[in-house]
Amino acid sequence: FDSNAFYREWAGRYFGPKAAPLVVQSLERLHDAHEKVVGYQQVTADCVQILRRLRRKNYARVDAKSSAATAGGLRLARESLESARSARALVPDADRGVFDDQIAFPARVFVENLEVLGALQVFNNECVSAFTQRSPAPTSAARAAGIVARDKLSRLLASLEAGSSWRKWSGWTKPENFRIHTPPPNAVEIQALLDDLNRGK
């Protein structure tokens, strides 16, 4: 069994022979990215856990190993998304809705989810400094990191709300539809922590 030939044949059948190599490359990089960080659900759970710890004032730094895994996964996910974007122009018009839903959209939201996790890891560590050192410099850095994390989360939530361009699955990825698996955090949670920073709590 030649797995590479199988995947190329599958991609060619659904998205055309010109796009097939880039589609396979995108899927391979996305698989590698998942292996770095376990997967989308775990990334989301890690985001939720960071915010939960901060709300409970359970201050613990994210270690360098975890941050490095997030950065490595993000690098691979971005490579996956870049391959998907390059492939899109080669996909026949009639197949682009399916392509967006099955290839481009998963890569994009995984990139965005990892960006949220990375930003929250930085925010977490800045908050640990701010709430334990009680000095202006760490508080200012924590505020700046929180704004970055809030904006990245808002971008992810907007992408999930909009979904892919394949109308067959319209509404499928809306945040309120996450029932069994870990739903994404809410930007209000980050704002509440920013408000605590502003009040010096």
NORPE-V486566 format. One record per residue. N is the residue number from 1. RES is the residue in three letters. PHI is phi as a letter, one per 20 degrees, with the letter a starting at -180 (999 if undefined). BURIAL is + if it has 24 or more other C-alpha atoms within 12 Angstrom, else -. Layout:
n:N res:RES phi:PHI burial:BURIAL
n:N res:RES phi:PHI burial:BURIAL
This chain:
n:1 res:PHE phi:999 burial:-
n:2 res:ASP phi:d burial:-
n:3 res:SER phi:f burial:-
n:4 res:ASN phi:f burial:-
n:5 res:ALA phi:f burial:-
n:6 res:PHE phi:f burial:-
n:7 res:TYR phi:f burial:+
n:8 res:ARG phi:f burial:+
n:9 res:GLU phi:f burial:-
n:10 res:TRP phi:f burial:-
n:11 res:ALA phi:f burial:+
n:12 res:GLY phi:f burial:+
n:13 res:ARG phi:f burial:-
n:14 res:TYR phi:e burial:+
n:15 res:PHE phi:c burial:+
n:16 res:GLY phi:n burial:+
n:17 res:PRO phi:f burial:-
n:18 res:LYS phi:f burial:-
n:19 res:ALA phi:e burial:+
n:20 res:ALA phi:g burial:+
n:21 res:PRO phi:g burial:+
n:22 res:LEU phi:f burial:+
n:23 res:VAL phi:f burial:+
n:24 res:VAL phi:f burial:+
n:25 res:GLN phi:f burial:+
n:26 res:SER phi:f burial:+
n:27 res:LEU phi:f burial:+
n:28 res:GLU phi:f burial:+
n:29 res:ARG phi:f burial:+
n:30 res:LEU phi:f burial:+
n:31 res:HIS phi:f burial:+
n:32 res:ASP phi:f burial:+
n:33 res:ALA phi:f burial:+
n:34 res:HIS phi:f burial:+
n:35 res:GLU phi:f burial:-
n:36 res:LYS phi:f burial:+
n:37 res:VAL phi:c burial:+
n:38 res:VAL phi:n burial:-
n:39 res:GLY phi:q burial:+
n:40 res:TYR phi:g burial:+
n:41 res:GLN phi:f burial:+
n:42 res:GLN phi:f burial:+
n:43 res:VAL phi:g burial:+
n:44 res:THR phi:f burial:+
n:45 res:ALA phi:f burial:+
n:46 res:ASP phi:f burial:+
n:47 res:CYS phi:f burial:+
n:48 res:VAL phi:f burial:+
n:49 res:GLN phi:f burial:+
n:50 res:ILE phi:g burial:+
n:51 res:LEU phi:f burial:+
n:52 res:ARG phi:f burial:-
n:53 res:ARG phi:f burial:+
n:54 res:LEU phi:f burial:+
n:55 res:ARG phi:f burial:+
n:56 res:ARG phi:e burial:-
n:57 res:LYS phi:l burial:-
n:58 res:ASN phi:e burial:-
n:59 res:TYR phi:e burial:+
n:60 res:ALA phi:b burial:+
n:61 res:ARG phi:f burial:+
n:62 res:VAL phi:f burial:+
n:63 res:ASP phi:f burial:-
n:64 res:ALA phi:f burial:-
n:65 res:LYS phi:f burial:-
n:66 res:SER phi:f burial:-
n:67 res:SER phi:f burial:+
n:68 res:ALA phi:f burial:-
n:69 res:ALA phi:f burial:+
n:70 res:THR phi:f burial:+
n:71 res:ALA phi:f burial:+
n:72 res:GLY phi:f burial:+
n:73 res:GLY phi:f burial:+
n:74 res:LEU phi:f burial:+
n:75 res:ARG phi:f burial:+
n:76 res:LEU phi:f burial:+
n:77 res:ALA phi:f burial:+
n:78 res:ARG phi:f burial:+
n:79 res:GLU phi:f burial:+
n:80 res:SER phi:f burial:+
n:81 res:LEU phi:f burial:+
n:82 res:GLU phi:f burial:+
n:83 res:SER phi:f burial:+
n:84 res:ALA phi:f burial:+
n:85 res:ARG phi:f burial:+
n:86 res:SER phi:f burial:-
n:87 res:ALA phi:f burial:+
n:88 res:ARG phi:g burial:+
n:89 res:ALA phi:f burial:-
n:90 res:LEU phi:e burial:+
n:91 res:VAL phi:e burial:+
n:92 res:PRO phi:g burial:-
n:93 res:ASP phi:g burial:-
n:94 res:ALA phi:f burial:-
n:95 res:ASP phi:d burial:+
n:96 res:ARG phi:f burial:+
n:97 res:GLY phi:f burial:+
n:98 res:VAL phi:f burial:+
n:99 res:PHE phi:f burial:+
n:100 res:ASP phi:f burial:+
n:101 res:ASP phi:f burial:+
n:102 res:GLN phi:e burial:+
n:103 res:ILE phi:d burial:+
n:104 res:ALA phi:f burial:+
n:105 res:PHE phi:f burial:+
n:106 res:PRO phi:g burial:+
n:107 res:ALA phi:f burial:+
n:108 res:ARG phi:f burial:+
n:109 res:VAL phi:f burial:+
n:110 res:PHE phi:f burial:+
n:111 res:VAL phi:g burial:+
n:112 res:GLU phi:f burial:+
n:113 res:ASN phi:f burial:+
n:114 res:LEU phi:f burial:+
n:115 res:GLU phi:f burial:+
n:116 res:VAL phi:f burial:+
n:117 res:LEU phi:g burial:+
n:118 res:GLY phi:g burial:+
n:119 res:ALA phi:f burial:+
n:120 res:LEU phi:f burial:+
n:121 res:GLN phi:f burial:+
n:122 res:VAL phi:f burial:+
n:123 res:PHE phi:g burial:+
n:124 res:ASN phi:g burial:+
n:125 res:ASN phi:f burial:+
n:126 res:GLU phi:f burial:+
n:127 res:CYS phi:f burial:+
n:128 res:VAL phi:g burial:+
n:129 res:SER phi:f burial:+
n:130 res:ALA phi:f burial:+
n:131 res:PHE phi:e burial:+
n:132 res:THR phi:d burial:-
n:133 res:GLN phi:e burial:-
n:134 res:ARG phi:l burial:-
n:135 res:SER phi:c burial:-
n:136 res:PRO phi:f burial:-
n:137 res:ALA phi:f burial:-
n:138 res:PRO phi:f burial:+
n:139 res:THR phi:f burial:+
n:140 res:SER phi:f burial:-
n:141 res:ALA phi:f burial:+
n:142 res:ALA phi:f burial:+
n:143 res:ARG phi:g burial:+
n:144 res:ALA phi:f burial:+
n:145 res:ALA phi:f burial:+
n:146 res:GLY phi:f burial:+
n:147 res:ILE phi:f burial:+
n:148 res:VAL phi:f burial:+
n:149 res:ALA phi:f burial:+
n:150 res:ARG phi:f burial:+
n:151 res:ASP phi:f burial:+
n:152 res:LYS phi:f burial:+
n:153 res:LEU phi:f burial:+
n:154 res:SER phi:f burial:+
n:155 res:ARG phi:f burial:+
n:156 res:LEU phi:f burial:+
n:157 res:LEU phi:f burial:+
n:158 res:ALA phi:f burial:+
n:159 res:SER phi:f burial:+
n:160 res:LEU phi:f burial:+
n:161 res:GLU phi:f burial:-
n:162 res:ALA phi:f burial:-
n:163 res:GLY phi:m burial:+
n:164 res:SER phi:e burial:+
n:165 res:SER phi:e burial:+
n:166 res:TRP phi:e burial:-
n:167 res:ARG phi:f burial:-
n:168 res:LYS phi:g burial:-
n:169 res:TRP phi:d burial:-
n:170 res:SER phi:g burial:-
n:171 res:GLY phi:n burial:-
n:172 res:TRP phi:f burial:-
n:173 res:THR phi:d burial:+
n:174 res:LYS phi:g burial:-
n:175 res:PRO phi:g burial:+
n:176 res:GLU phi:f burial:-
n:177 res:ASN phi:e burial:-
n:178 res:PHE phi:f burial:-
n:179 res:ARG phi:d burial:-
n:180 res:ILE phi:f burial:-
n:181 res:HIS phi:e burial:-
n:182 res:THR phi:g burial:-
n:183 res:PRO phi:f burial:+
n:184 res:PRO phi:f burial:+
n:185 res:PRO phi:f burial:+
n:186 res:ASN phi:d burial:+
n:187 res:ALA phi:f burial:+
n:188 res:VAL phi:f burial:-
n:189 res:GLU phi:f burial:+
n:190 res:ILE phi:f burial:+
n:191 res:GLN phi:f burial:+
n:192 res:ALA phi:f burial:-
n:193 res:LEU phi:f burial:+
n:194 res:LEU phi:f burial:+
n:195 res:ASP phi:f burial:-
n:196 res:ASP phi:f burial:-
n:197 res:LEU phi:f burial:+
n:198 res:ASN phi:f burial:-
n:199 res:ARG phi:e burial:-
n:200 res:GLY phi:m burial:-
n:201 res:LYS phi:e burial:-
